[in-house]
Amino acid sequence: MMYPYMKLSDETEIVHSHLIEENGEKRVEVHFERPTDDGFDTARCSLPSYKWIKRDGFTEEEIANFEIFLRNNAHLLFKYAEIGGISIA
């Protein structure tokens, strides 16, 4: 299950998974998606390892900015993943 988190000014939507527990470890996957003329730019990162699972269409600079964003928001993403997302209007 994916939960909405934020929409950026360039129309990039950020969503996150529920809390995933495997082999005694907790993780959250965070997905970035931006509409283009031909479909979508997409990127997905697994926390807490900050390993990029998917990267298509975003520049290296954008990915670097997403990493900064993730490091500043990881604690919230884990919190909201654990409670089943947040209510946003």
MODELLER restraints for C-alpha pairs under 7 A, 6 or more apart:
rsr = mdl.restraints
at = mdl.atoms
rsr.add(forms.Gaussian(group=physical.xy_distance, feature=features.Distance(at['CA:1:A'], at['CA:17:A']), mean=5.65, stdev=0.5))
rsr.add(forms.Gaussian(group=physical.xy_distance, feature=features.Distance(at['CA:1:A'], at['CA:18:A']), mean=5.92, stdev=0.5))
rsr.add(forms.Gaussian(group=physical.xy_distance, feature=features.Distance(at['CA:2:A'], at['CA:15:A']), mean=6.12, stdev=0.5))
rsr.add(forms.Gaussian(group=physical.xy_distance, feature=features.Distance(at['CA:2:A'], at['CA:16:A']), mean=5.25, stdev=0.5))
rsr.add(forms.Gaussian(group=physical.xy_distance, feature=features.Distance(at['CA:2:A'], at['CA:17:A']), mean=4.38, stdev=0.5))
rsr.add(forms.Gaussian(group=physical.xy_distance, feature=features.Distance(at['CA:2:A'], at['CA:18:A']), mean=6.44, stdev=0.5))
rsr.add(forms.Gaussian(group=physical.xy_distance, feature=features.Distance(at['CA:3:A'], at['CA:15:A']), mean=5.29, stdev=0.5))
rsr.add(forms.Gaussian(group=physical.xy_distance, feature=features.Distance(at['CA:3:A'], at['CA:16:A']), mean=5.25, stdev=0.5))
rsr.add(forms.Gaussian(group=physical.xy_distance, feature=features.Distance(at['CA:3:A'], at['CA:17:A']), mean=6.15, stdev=0.5))
rsr.add(forms.Gaussian(group=physical.xy_distance, feature=features.Distance(at['CA:3:A'], at['CA:85:A']), mean=5.39, stdev=0.5))
rsr.add(forms.Gaussian(group=physical.xy_distance, feature=features.Distance(at['CA:4:A'], at['CA:14:A']), mean=6.40, stdev=0.5))
rsr.add(forms.Gaussian(group=physical.xy_distance, feature=features.Distance(at['CA:4:A'], at['CA:15:A']), mean=4.36, stdev=0.5))
rsr.add(forms.Gaussian(group=physical.xy_distance, feature=features.Distance(at['CA:4:A'], at['CA:16:A']), mean=6.56, stdev=0.5))
rsr.add(forms.Gaussian(group=physical.xy_distance, feature=features.Distance(at['CA:5:A'], at['CA:14:A']), mean=5.54, stdev=0.5))
rsr.add(forms.Gaussian(group=physical.xy_distance, feature=features.Distance(at['CA:5:A'], at['CA:15:A']), mean=5.06, stdev=0.5))
rsr.add(forms.Gaussian(group=physical.xy_distance, feature=features.Distance(at['CA:5:A'], at['CA:16:A']), mean=6.79, stdev=0.5))
rsr.add(forms.Gaussian(group=physical.xy_distance, feature=features.Distance(at['CA:6:A'], at['CA:13:A']), mean=6.03, stdev=0.5))
rsr.add(forms.Gaussian(group=physical.xy_distance, feature=features.Distance(at['CA:6:A'], at['CA:14:A']), mean=5.17, stdev=0.5))
rsr.add(forms.Gaussian(group=physical.xy_distance, feature=features.Distance(at['CA:7:A'], at['CA:13:A']), mean=4.41, stdev=0.5))
rsr.add(forms.Gaussian(group=physical.xy_distance, feature=features.Distance(at['CA:7:A'], at['CA:14:A']), mean=6.06, stdev=0.5))
rsr.add(forms.Gaussian(group=physical.xy_distance, feature=features.Distance(at['CA:11:A'], at['CA:34:A']), mean=5.83, stdev=0.5))
rsr.add(forms.Gaussian(group=physical.xy_distance, feature=features.Distance(at['CA:12:A'], at['CA:32:A']), mean=6.40, stdev=0.5))
rsr.add(forms.Gaussian(group=physical.xy_distance, feature=features.Distance(at['CA:12:A'], at['CA:33:A']), mean=5.30, stdev=0.5))
rsr.add(forms.Gaussian(group=physical.xy_distance, feature=features.Distance(at['CA:12:A'], at['CA:34:A']), mean=4.22, stdev=0.5))
rsr.add(forms.Gaussian(group=physical.xy_distance, feature=features.Distance(at['CA:13:A'], at['CA:32:A']), mean=5.70, stdev=0.5))
rsr.add(forms.Gaussian(group=physical.xy_distance, feature=features.Distance(at['CA:13:A'], at['CA:33:A']), mean=5.27, stdev=0.5))
rsr.add(forms.Gaussian(group=physical.xy_distance, feature=features.Distance(at['CA:13:A'], at['CA:34:A']), mean=6.30, stdev=0.5))
rsr.add(forms.Gaussian(group=physical.xy_distance, feature=features.Distance(at['CA:14:A'], at['CA:30:A']), mean=6.98, stdev=0.5))
rsr.add(forms.Gaussian(group=physical.xy_distance, feature=features.Distance(at['CA:14:A'], at['CA:31:A']), mean=5.69, stdev=0.5))
rsr.add(forms.Gaussian(group=physical.xy_distance, feature=features.Distance(at['CA:14:A'], at['CA:32:A']), mean=4.73, stdev=0.5))
rsr.add(forms.Gaussian(group=physical.xy_distance, feature=features.Distance(at['CA:14:A'], at['CA:33:A']), mean=6.69, stdev=0.5))
rsr.add(forms.Gaussian(group=physical.xy_distance, feature=features.Distance(at['CA:15:A'], at['CA:30:A']), mean=5.85, stdev=0.5))
rsr.add(forms.Gaussian(group=physical.xy_distance, feature=features.Distance(at['CA:15:A'], at['CA:31:A']), mean=5.31, stdev=0.5))
rsr.add(forms.Gaussian(group=physical.xy_distance, feature=features.Distance(at['CA:15:A'], at['CA:32:A']), mean=6.73, stdev=0.5))
rsr.add(forms.Gaussian(group=physical.xy_distance, feature=features.Distance(at['CA:16:A'], at['CA:28:A']), mean=6.79, stdev=0.5))
rsr.add(forms.Gaussian(group=physical.xy_distance, feature=features.Distance(at['CA:16:A'], at['CA:29:A']), mean=5.66, stdev=0.5))
rsr.add(forms.Gaussian(group=physical.xy_distance, feature=features.Distance(at['CA:16:A'], at['CA:30:A']), mean=4.35, stdev=0.5))
rsr.add(forms.Gaussian(group=physical.xy_distance, feature=features.Distance(at['CA:16:A'], at['CA:31:A']), mean=6.05, stdev=0.5))
rsr.add(forms.Gaussian(group=physical.xy_distance, feature=features.Distance(at['CA:17:A'], at['CA:28:A']), mean=5.68, stdev=0.5))
rsr.add(forms.Gaussian(group=physical.xy_distance, feature=features.Distance(at['CA:17:A'], at['CA:29:A']), mean=5.29, stdev=0.5))
rsr.add(forms.Gaussian(group=physical.xy_distance, feature=features.Distance(at['CA:17:A'], at['CA:30:A']), mean=6.49, stdev=0.5))
rsr.add(forms.Gaussian(group=physical.xy_distance, feature=features.Distance(at['CA:17:A'], at['CA:81:A']), mean=6.24, stdev=0.5))
rsr.add(forms.Gaussian(group=physical.xy_distance, feature=features.Distance(at['CA:18:A'], at['CA:28:A']), mean=6.61, stdev=0.5))
rsr.add(forms.Gaussian(group=physical.xy_distance, feature=features.Distance(at['CA:18:A'], at['CA:81:A']), mean=4.45, stdev=0.5))
rsr.add(forms.Gaussian(group=physical.xy_distance, feature=features.Distance(at['CA:18:A'], at['CA:82:A']), mean=6.40, stdev=0.5))
rsr.add(forms.Gaussian(group=physical.xy_distance, feature=features.Distance(at['CA:18:A'], at['CA:84:A']), mean=6.13, stdev=0.5))
rsr.add(forms.Gaussian(group=physical.xy_distance, feature=features.Distance(at['CA:19:A'], at['CA:26:A']), mean=6.57, stdev=0.5))
rsr.add(forms.Gaussian(group=physical.xy_distance, feature=features.Distance(at['CA:19:A'], at['CA:27:A']), mean=6.05, stdev=0.5))
rsr.add(forms.Gaussian(group=physical.xy_distance, feature=features.Distance(at['CA:19:A'], at['CA:28:A']), mean=5.50, stdev=0.5))
rsr.add(forms.Gaussian(group=physical.xy_distance, feature=features.Distance(at['CA:19:A'], at['CA:78:A']), mean=6.95, stdev=0.5))
rsr.add(forms.Gaussian(group=physical.xy_distance, feature=features.Distance(at['CA:19:A'], at['CA:81:A']), mean=4.90, stdev=0.5))
rsr.add(forms.Gaussian(group=physical.xy_distance, feature=features.Distance(at['CA:19:A'], at['CA:82:A']), mean=5.20, stdev=0.5))
rsr.add(forms.Gaussian(group=physical.xy_distance, feature=features.Distance(at['CA:20:A'], at['CA:26:A']), mean=5.59, stdev=0.5))
rsr.add(forms.Gaussian(group=physical.xy_distance, feature=features.Distance(at['CA:20:A'], at['CA:27:A']), mean=5.21, stdev=0.5))
rsr.add(forms.Gaussian(group=physical.xy_distance, feature=features.Distance(at['CA:20:A'], at['CA:28:A']), mean=6.07, stdev=0.5))
rsr.add(forms.Gaussian(group=physical.xy_distance, feature=features.Distance(at['CA:21:A'], at['CA:27:A']), mean=6.47, stdev=0.5))
rsr.add(forms.Gaussian(group=physical.xy_distance, feature=features.Distance(at['CA:27:A'], at['CA:46:A']), mean=6.76, stdev=0.5))
rsr.add(forms.Gaussian(group=physical.xy_distance, feature=features.Distance(at['CA:27:A'], at['CA:47:A']), mean=5.41, stdev=0.5))
rsr.add(forms.Gaussian(group=physical.xy_distance, feature=features.Distance(at['CA:27:A'], at['CA:48:A']), mean=6.15, stdev=0.5))
rsr.add(forms.Gaussian(group=physical.xy_distance, feature=features.Distance(at['CA:28:A'], at['CA:46:A']), mean=5.85, stdev=0.5))
rsr.add(forms.Gaussian(group=physical.xy_distance, feature=features.Distance(at['CA:28:A'], at['CA:47:A']), mean=5.21, stdev=0.5))
rsr.add(forms.Gaussian(group=physical.xy_distance, feature=features.Distance(at['CA:28:A'], at['CA:78:A']), mean=6.53, stdev=0.5))
rsr.add(forms.Gaussian(group=physical.xy_distance, feature=features.Distance(at['CA:28:A'], at['CA:81:A']), mean=6.99, stdev=0.5))
rsr.add(forms.Gaussian(group=physical.xy_distance, feature=features.Distance(at['CA:29:A'], at['CA:44:A']), mean=6.71, stdev=0.5))
rsr.add(forms.Gaussian(group=physical.xy_distance, feature=features.Distance(at['CA:29:A'], at['CA:45:A']), mean=5.63, stdev=0.5))
rsr.add(forms.Gaussian(group=physical.xy_distance, feature=features.Distance(at['CA:29:A'], at['CA:46:A']), mean=4.44, stdev=0.5))
rsr.add(forms.Gaussian(group=physical.xy_distance, feature=features.Distance(at['CA:29:A'], at['CA:47:A']), mean=6.14, stdev=0.5))
rsr.add(forms.Gaussian(group=physical.xy_distance, feature=features.Distance(at['CA:30:A'], at['CA:44:A']), mean=5.55, stdev=0.5))
rsr.add(forms.Gaussian(group=physical.xy_distance, feature=features.Distance(at['CA:30:A'], at['CA:45:A']), mean=5.29, stdev=0.5))
rsr.add(forms.Gaussian(group=physical.xy_distance, feature=features.Distance(at['CA:30:A'], at['CA:46:A']), mean=6.38, stdev=0.5))
rsr.add(forms.Gaussian(group=physical.xy_distance, feature=features.Distance(at['CA:31:A'], at['CA:43:A']), mean=5.81, stdev=0.5))
rsr.add(forms.Gaussian(group=physical.xy_distance, feature=features.Distance(at['CA:31:A'], at['CA:44:A']), mean=4.34, stdev=0.5))
rsr.add(forms.Gaussian(group=physical.xy_distance, feature=features.Distance(at['CA:31:A'], at['CA:45:A']), mean=6.57, stdev=0.5))
rsr.add(forms.Gaussian(group=physical.xy_distance, feature=features.Distance(at['CA:32:A'], at['CA:42:A']), mean=5.58, stdev=0.5))
rsr.add(forms.Gaussian(group=physical.xy_distance, feature=features.Distance(at['CA:32:A'], at['CA:43:A']), mean=5.09, stdev=0.5))
rsr.add(forms.Gaussian(group=physical.xy_distance, feature=features.Distance(at['CA:32:A'], at['CA:44:A']), mean=6.17, stdev=0.5))
rsr.add(forms.Gaussian(group=physical.xy_distance, feature=features.Distance(at['CA:33:A'], at['CA:40:A']), mean=6.31, stdev=0.5))
rsr.add(forms.Gaussian(group=physical.xy_distance, feature=features.Distance(at['CA:33:A'], at['CA:41:A']), mean=5.59, stdev=0.5))
rsr.add(forms.Gaussian(group=physical.xy_distance, feature=features.Distance(at['CA:33:A'], at['CA:42:A']), mean=4.57, stdev=0.5))
rsr.add(forms.Gaussian(group=physical.xy_distance, feature=features.Distance(at['CA:33:A'], at['CA:43:A']), mean=6.64, stdev=0.5))
rsr.add(forms.Gaussian(group=physical.xy_distance, feature=features.Distance(at['CA:34:A'], at['CA:40:A']), mean=5.34, stdev=0.5))
rsr.add(forms.Gaussian(group=physical.xy_distance, feature=features.Distance(at['CA:34:A'], at['CA:41:A']), mean=5.11, stdev=0.5))
rsr.add(forms.Gaussian(group=physical.xy_distance, feature=features.Distance(at['CA:34:A'], at['CA:42:A']), mean=6.65, stdev=0.5))
rsr.add(forms.Gaussian(group=physical.xy_distance, feature=features.Distance(at['CA:35:A'], at['CA:41:A']), mean=6.43, stdev=0.5))
rsr.add(forms.Gaussian(group=physical.xy_distance, feature=features.Distance(at['CA:41:A'], at['CA:56:A']), mean=5.64, stdev=0.5))
rsr.add(forms.Gaussian(group=physical.xy_distance, feature=features.Distance(at['CA:41:A'], at['CA:57:A']), mean=4.54, stdev=0.5))
rsr.add(forms.Gaussian(group=physical.xy_distance, feature=features.Distance(at['CA:41:A'], at['CA:58:A']), mean=6.06, stdev=0.5))
rsr.add(forms.Gaussian(group=physical.xy_distance, feature=features.Distance(at['CA:42:A'], at['CA:55:A']), mean=5.96, stdev=0.5))
rsr.add(forms.Gaussian(group=physical.xy_distance, feature=features.Distance(at['CA:42:A'], at['CA:56:A']), mean=5.26, stdev=0.5))
rsr.add(forms.Gaussian(group=physical.xy_distance, feature=features.Distance(at['CA:42:A'], at['CA:57:A']), mean=6.46, stdev=0.5))
rsr.add(forms.Gaussian(group=physical.xy_distance, feature=features.Distance(at['CA:43:A'], at['CA:54:A']), mean=4.97, stdev=0.5))
rsr.add(forms.Gaussian(group=physical.xy_distance, feature=features.Distance(at['CA:43:A'], at['CA:55:A']), mean=4.32, stdev=0.5))
rsr.add(forms.Gaussian(group=physical.xy_distance, feature=features.Distance(at['CA:43:A'], at['CA:56:A']), mean=6.17, stdev=0.5))
rsr.add(forms.Gaussian(group=physical.xy_distance, feature=features.Distance(at['CA:44:A'], at['CA:52:A']), mean=5.82, stdev=0.5))
rsr.add(forms.Gaussian(group=physical.xy_distance, feature=features.Distance(at['CA:44:A'], at['CA:53:A']), mean=5.38, stdev=0.5))
rsr.add(forms.Gaussian(group=physical.xy_distance, feature=features.Distance(at['CA:44:A'], at['CA:54:A']), mean=4.98, stdev=0.5))
rsr.add(forms.Gaussian(group=physical.xy_distance, feature=features.Distance(at['CA:44:A'], at['CA:55:A']), mean=6.68, stdev=0.5))
rsr.add(forms.Gaussian(group=physical.xy_distance, feature=features.Distance(at['CA:45:A'], at['CA:51:A']), mean=5.54, stdev=0.5))
rsr.add(forms.Gaussian(group=physical.xy_distance, feature=features.Distance(at['CA:45:A'], at['CA:52:A']), mean=4.31, stdev=0.5))
rsr.add(forms.Gaussian(group=physical.xy_distance, feature=features.Distance(at['CA:45:A'], at['CA:53:A']), mean=5.55, stdev=0.5))
rsr.add(forms.Gaussian(group=physical.xy_distance, feature=features.Distance(at['CA:46:A'], at['CA:52:A']), mean=6.41, stdev=0.5))
rsr.add(forms.Gaussian(group=physical.xy_distance, feature=features.Distance(at['CA:46:A'], at['CA:53:A']), mean=6.91, stdev=0.5))
rsr.add(forms.Gaussian(group=physical.xy_distance, feature=features.Distance(at['CA:80:A'], at['CA:86:A']), mean=6.07, stdev=0.5))
